[in-house]
Amino acid sequence: MFTMEEIGERIRTQDNRITAEPMFLVQELRRVYGIDTDYDPKIAWLYADESVEVDADEAARLEATFQQDGNDSPEGFQRAGYHETWEFVTCMFTEGAADLYIAQMKHRHSGPLRTFVDCAYRNHEWNAVRDFLAALPRSANAEQDDASTDAEKSANNKERGPSAE
């Protein structure tokens, strides 16, 4: 868990990916099966009556057979067109929090996850909360981190000597 001050510090110091008023979304890739193959979608081979894809070797074998005989529903299997779409999972104030969610929760999702930045343009509530967090005073942890970083830089410069500048 992060304190409100730590969230504010992250908001102030993070890379906003060239986006004003960023919202960091976690998205999951989903496949929607059943797209008519006449529309030239991506193709997958599924076990009959399921939305579970066969492995790559089995799919290659089934596709080769389909190219020869045109049978798109051999016993136990079905050839289907699909479309991929990124679906919203959750929204965070910082990219670090979105990345942490993915690292900690990916086992609960069936598809790949990604961090995506969107803009909170005209989302007055989101921006008011974000501005409030960013205006909070720095946390004691951040000040200690800065002090130790400054001490490390000073020690490194002394080790290198005067030519390090």
BASEDO-199405 format. One record per residue (C-alpha): residue number from 1; x, y, z. Coordinates in steps of 0.1 Angstrom, whole numbers. Example, Ala and Ser with C-alpha at 12.3 -4.5 7.8 and 13.67 -1.06 7.14 Angstrom:
# BASEDO-199405
{zase:1, c1:123, c2:-45, c3:78}
{zase:2, c1:137, c2:-11, c3:71}
This chain:
# BASEDO-199405
{zase:1, c1:0, c2:0, c3:0}
{zase:2, c1:11, c2:35, c3:-7}
{zase:3, c1:3, c2:65, c3:15}
{zase:4, c1:-15, c2:95, c3:-1}
{zase:5, c1:17, c2:115, c3:1}
{zase:6, c1:36, c2:87, c3:-18}
{zase:7, c1:9, c2:86, c3:-45}
{zase:8, c1:12, c2:124, c3:-48}
{zase:9, c1:50, c2:122, c3:-51}
{zase:10, c1:46, c2:95, c3:-79}
{zase:11, c1:21, c2:117, c3:-97}
{zase:12, c1:45, c2:147, c3:-96}
{zase:13, c1:76, c2:128, c3:-107}
{zase:14, c1:64, c2:101, c3:-131}
{zase:15, c1:67, c2:101, c3:-169}
{zase:16, c1:32, c2:110, c3:-181}
{zase:17, c1:39, c2:96, c3:-216}
{zase:18, c1:33, c2:130, c3:-232}
{zase:19, c1:-3, c2:130, c3:-219}
{zase:20, c1:-20, c2:158, c3:-200}
{zase:21, c1:-41, c2:145, c3:-171}
{zase:22, c1:-31, c2:108, c3:-176}
{zase:23, c1:-51, c2:78, c3:-164}
{zase:24, c1:-31, c2:46, c3:-164}
{zase:25, c1:-53, c2:18, c3:-174}
{zase:26, c1:-46, c2:-19, c3:-171}
{zase:27, c1:-61, c2:-38, c3:-200}
{zase:28, c1:-65, c2:-75, c3:-208}
{zase:29, c1:-64, c2:-89, c3:-243}
{zase:30, c1:-95, c2:-109, c3:-252}
{zase:31, c1:-104, c2:-129, c3:-282}
{zase:32, c1:-140, c2:-127, c3:-296}
{zase:33, c1:-147, c2:-159, c3:-315}
{zase:34, c1:-173, c2:-165, c3:-341}
{zase:35, c1:-164, c2:-138, c3:-367}
{zase:36, c1:-175, c2:-149, c3:-401}
{zase:37, c1:-145, c2:-163, c3:-420}
{zase:38, c1:-158, c2:-146, c3:-452}
{zase:39, c1:-146, c2:-113, c3:-437}
{zase:40, c1:-110, c2:-126, c3:-436}
{zase:41, c1:-104, c2:-124, c3:-398}
{zase:42, c1:-77, c2:-142, c3:-380}
{zase:43, c1:-83, c2:-179, c3:-377}
{zase:44, c1:-82, c2:-202, c3:-347}
{zase:45, c1:-91, c2:-239, c3:-343}
{zase:46, c1:-112, c2:-246, c3:-312}
{zase:47, c1:-123, c2:-277, c3:-295}
{zase:48, c1:-160, c2:-283, c3:-305}
{zase:49, c1:-185, c2:-265, c3:-282}
{zase:50, c1:-157, c2:-246, c3:-263}
{zase:51, c1:-138, c2:-214, c3:-267}
{zase:52, c1:-105, c2:-232, c3:-260}
{zase:53, c1:-79, c2:-232, c3:-288}
{zase:54, c1:-60, c2:-263, c3:-298}
{zase:55, c1:-22, c2:-261, c3:-295}
{zase:56, c1:-2, c2:-248, c3:-325}
{zase:57, c1:8, c2:-282, c3:-339}
{zase:58, c1:-28, c2:-294, c3:-339}
{zase:59, c1:-40, c2:-261, c3:-354}
{zase:60, c1:-14, c2:-264, c3:-382}
{zase:61, c1:-25, c2:-300, c3:-390}
{zase:62, c1:-62, c2:-290, c3:-390}
{zase:63, c1:-56, c2:-260, c3:-412}
{zase:64, c1:-37, c2:-281, c3:-437}
{zase:65, c1:-65, c2:-306, c3:-438}
{zase:66, c1:-90, c2:-277, c3:-442}
{zase:67, c1:-71, c2:-263, c3:-471}
{zase:68, c1:-74, c2:-297, c3:-488}
{zase:69, c1:-110, c2:-307, c3:-481}
{zase:70, c1:-127, c2:-275, c3:-470}
{zase:71, c1:-142, c2:-291, c3:-439}
{zase:72, c1:-142, c2:-264, c3:-412}
{zase:73, c1:-158, c2:-287, c3:-385}
{zase:74, c1:-140, c2:-320, c3:-384}
{zase:75, c1:-152, c2:-342, c3:-355}
{zase:76, c1:-143, c2:-326, c3:-322}
{zase:77, c1:-130, c2:-293, c3:-337}
{zase:78, c1:-143, c2:-261, c3:-352}
{zase:79, c1:-126, c2:-235, c3:-374}
{zase:80, c1:-135, c2:-200, c3:-362}
{zase:81, c1:-126, c2:-164, c3:-371}
{zase:82, c1:-118, c2:-142, c3:-342}
{zase:83, c1:-111, c2:-105, c3:-333}
{zase:84, c1:-88, c2:-94, c3:-306}
{zase:85, c1:-97, c2:-65, c3:-283}
{zase:86, c1:-82, c2:-48, c3:-253}
{zase:87, c1:-107, c2:-47, c3:-224}
{zase:88, c1:-105, c2:-24, c3:-194}
{zase:89, c1:-95, c2:-41, c3:-161}
{zase:90, c1:-87, c2:-12, c3:-137}
{zase:91, c1:-75, c2:24, c3:-136}
{zase:92, c1:-46, c2:39, c3:-116}
{zase:93, c1:-32, c2:74, c3:-110}
{zase:94, c1:4, c2:62, c3:-117}
{zase:95, c1:21, c2:39, c3:-141}
{zase:96, c1:40, c2:23, c3:-113}
{zase:97, c1:8, c2:12, c3:-96}
{zase:98, c1:-6, c2:-2, c3:-129}
{zase:99, c1:26, c2:-22, c3:-134}
{zase:100, c1:25, c2:-34, c3:-98}
{zase:101, c1:-11, c2:-46, c3:-103}
{zase:102, c1:0, c2:-66, c3:-134}
{zase:103, c1:29, c2:-82, c3:-115}
{zase:104, c1:8, c2:-91, c3:-86}
{zase:105, c1:-25, c2:-101, c3:-103}
{zase:106, c1:-16, c2:-116, c3:-137}
{zase:107, c1:-23, c2:-151, c3:-124}
{zase:108, c1:-60, c2:-141, c3:-121}
{zase:109, c1:-63, c2:-132, c3:-158}
{zase:110, c1:-65, c2:-155, c3:-187}
{zase:111, c1:-52, c2:-131, c3:-213}
{zase:112, c1:-20, c2:-109, c3:-215}
{zase:113, c1:-22, c2:-76, c3:-196}
{zase:114, c1:-7, c2:-43, c3:-205}
{zase:115, c1:-5, c2:-7, c3:-191}
{zase:116, c1:-22, c2:18, c3:-214}
{zase:117, c1:-23, c2:56, c3:-208}
{zase:118, c1:-55, c2:75, c3:-215}
{zase:119, c1:-64, c2:111, c3:-209}
{zase:120, c1:-88, c2:124, c3:-183}
{zase:121, c1:-98, c2:154, c3:-204}
{zase:122, c1:-130, c2:169, c3:-190}
{zase:123, c1:-131, c2:143, c3:-162}
{zase:124, c1:-133, c2:170, c3:-135}
{zase:125, c1:-137, c2:145, c3:-106}
{zase:126, c1:-106, c2:125, c3:-116}
{zase:127, c1:-86, c2:156, c3:-122}
{zase:128, c1:-96, c2:172, c3:-89}
{zase:129, c1:-85, c2:141, c3:-69}
{zase:130, c1:-53, c2:139, c3:-90}
{zase:131, c1:-45, c2:175, c3:-83}
{zase:132, c1:-52, c2:171, c3:-46}
{zase:133, c1:-28, c2:142, c3:-44}
{zase:134, c1:-1, c2:160, c3:-63}
{zase:135, c1:-4, c2:190, c3:-40}
{zase:136, c1:2, c2:170, c3:-8}
{zase:137, c1:35, c2:177, c3:9}
{zase:138, c1:63, c2:153, c3:3}
{zase:139, c1:64, c2:122, c3:24}
{zase:140, c1:91, c2:117, c3:50}
{zase:141, c1:102, c2:86, c3:30}
{zase:142, c1:107, c2:107, c3:-2}
{zase:143, c1:127, c2:133, c3:17}
{zase:144, c1:149, c2:105, c3:32}
{zase:145, c1:154, c2:89, c3:-2}
{zase:146, c1:165, c2:123, c3:-16}
{zase:147, c1:189, c2:128, c3:13}
{zase:148, c1:205, c2:94, c3:8}
{zase:149, c1:206, c2:99, c3:-30}
{zase:150, c1:224, c2:132, c3:-25}
{zase:151, c1:248, c2:116, c3:-1}
{zase:152, c1:255, c2:88, c3:-26}
{zase:153, c1:261, c2:113, c3:-54}
{zase:154, c1:285, c2:133, c3:-32}
{zase:155, c1:304, c2:102, c3:-22}
{zase:156, c1:306, c2:90, c3:-58}
{zase:157, c1:320, c2:124, c3:-69}
{zase:158, c1:346, c2:123, c3:-42}
{zase:159, c1:357, c2:88, c3:-53}
{zase:160, c1:361, c2:99, c3:-89}
{zase:161, c1:380, c2:130, c3:-81}
{zase:162, c1:378, c2:165, c3:-95}
{zase:163, c1:376, c2:153, c3:-132}
{zase:164, c1:342, c2:137, c3:-126}
{zase:165, c1:324, c2:170, c3:-132}
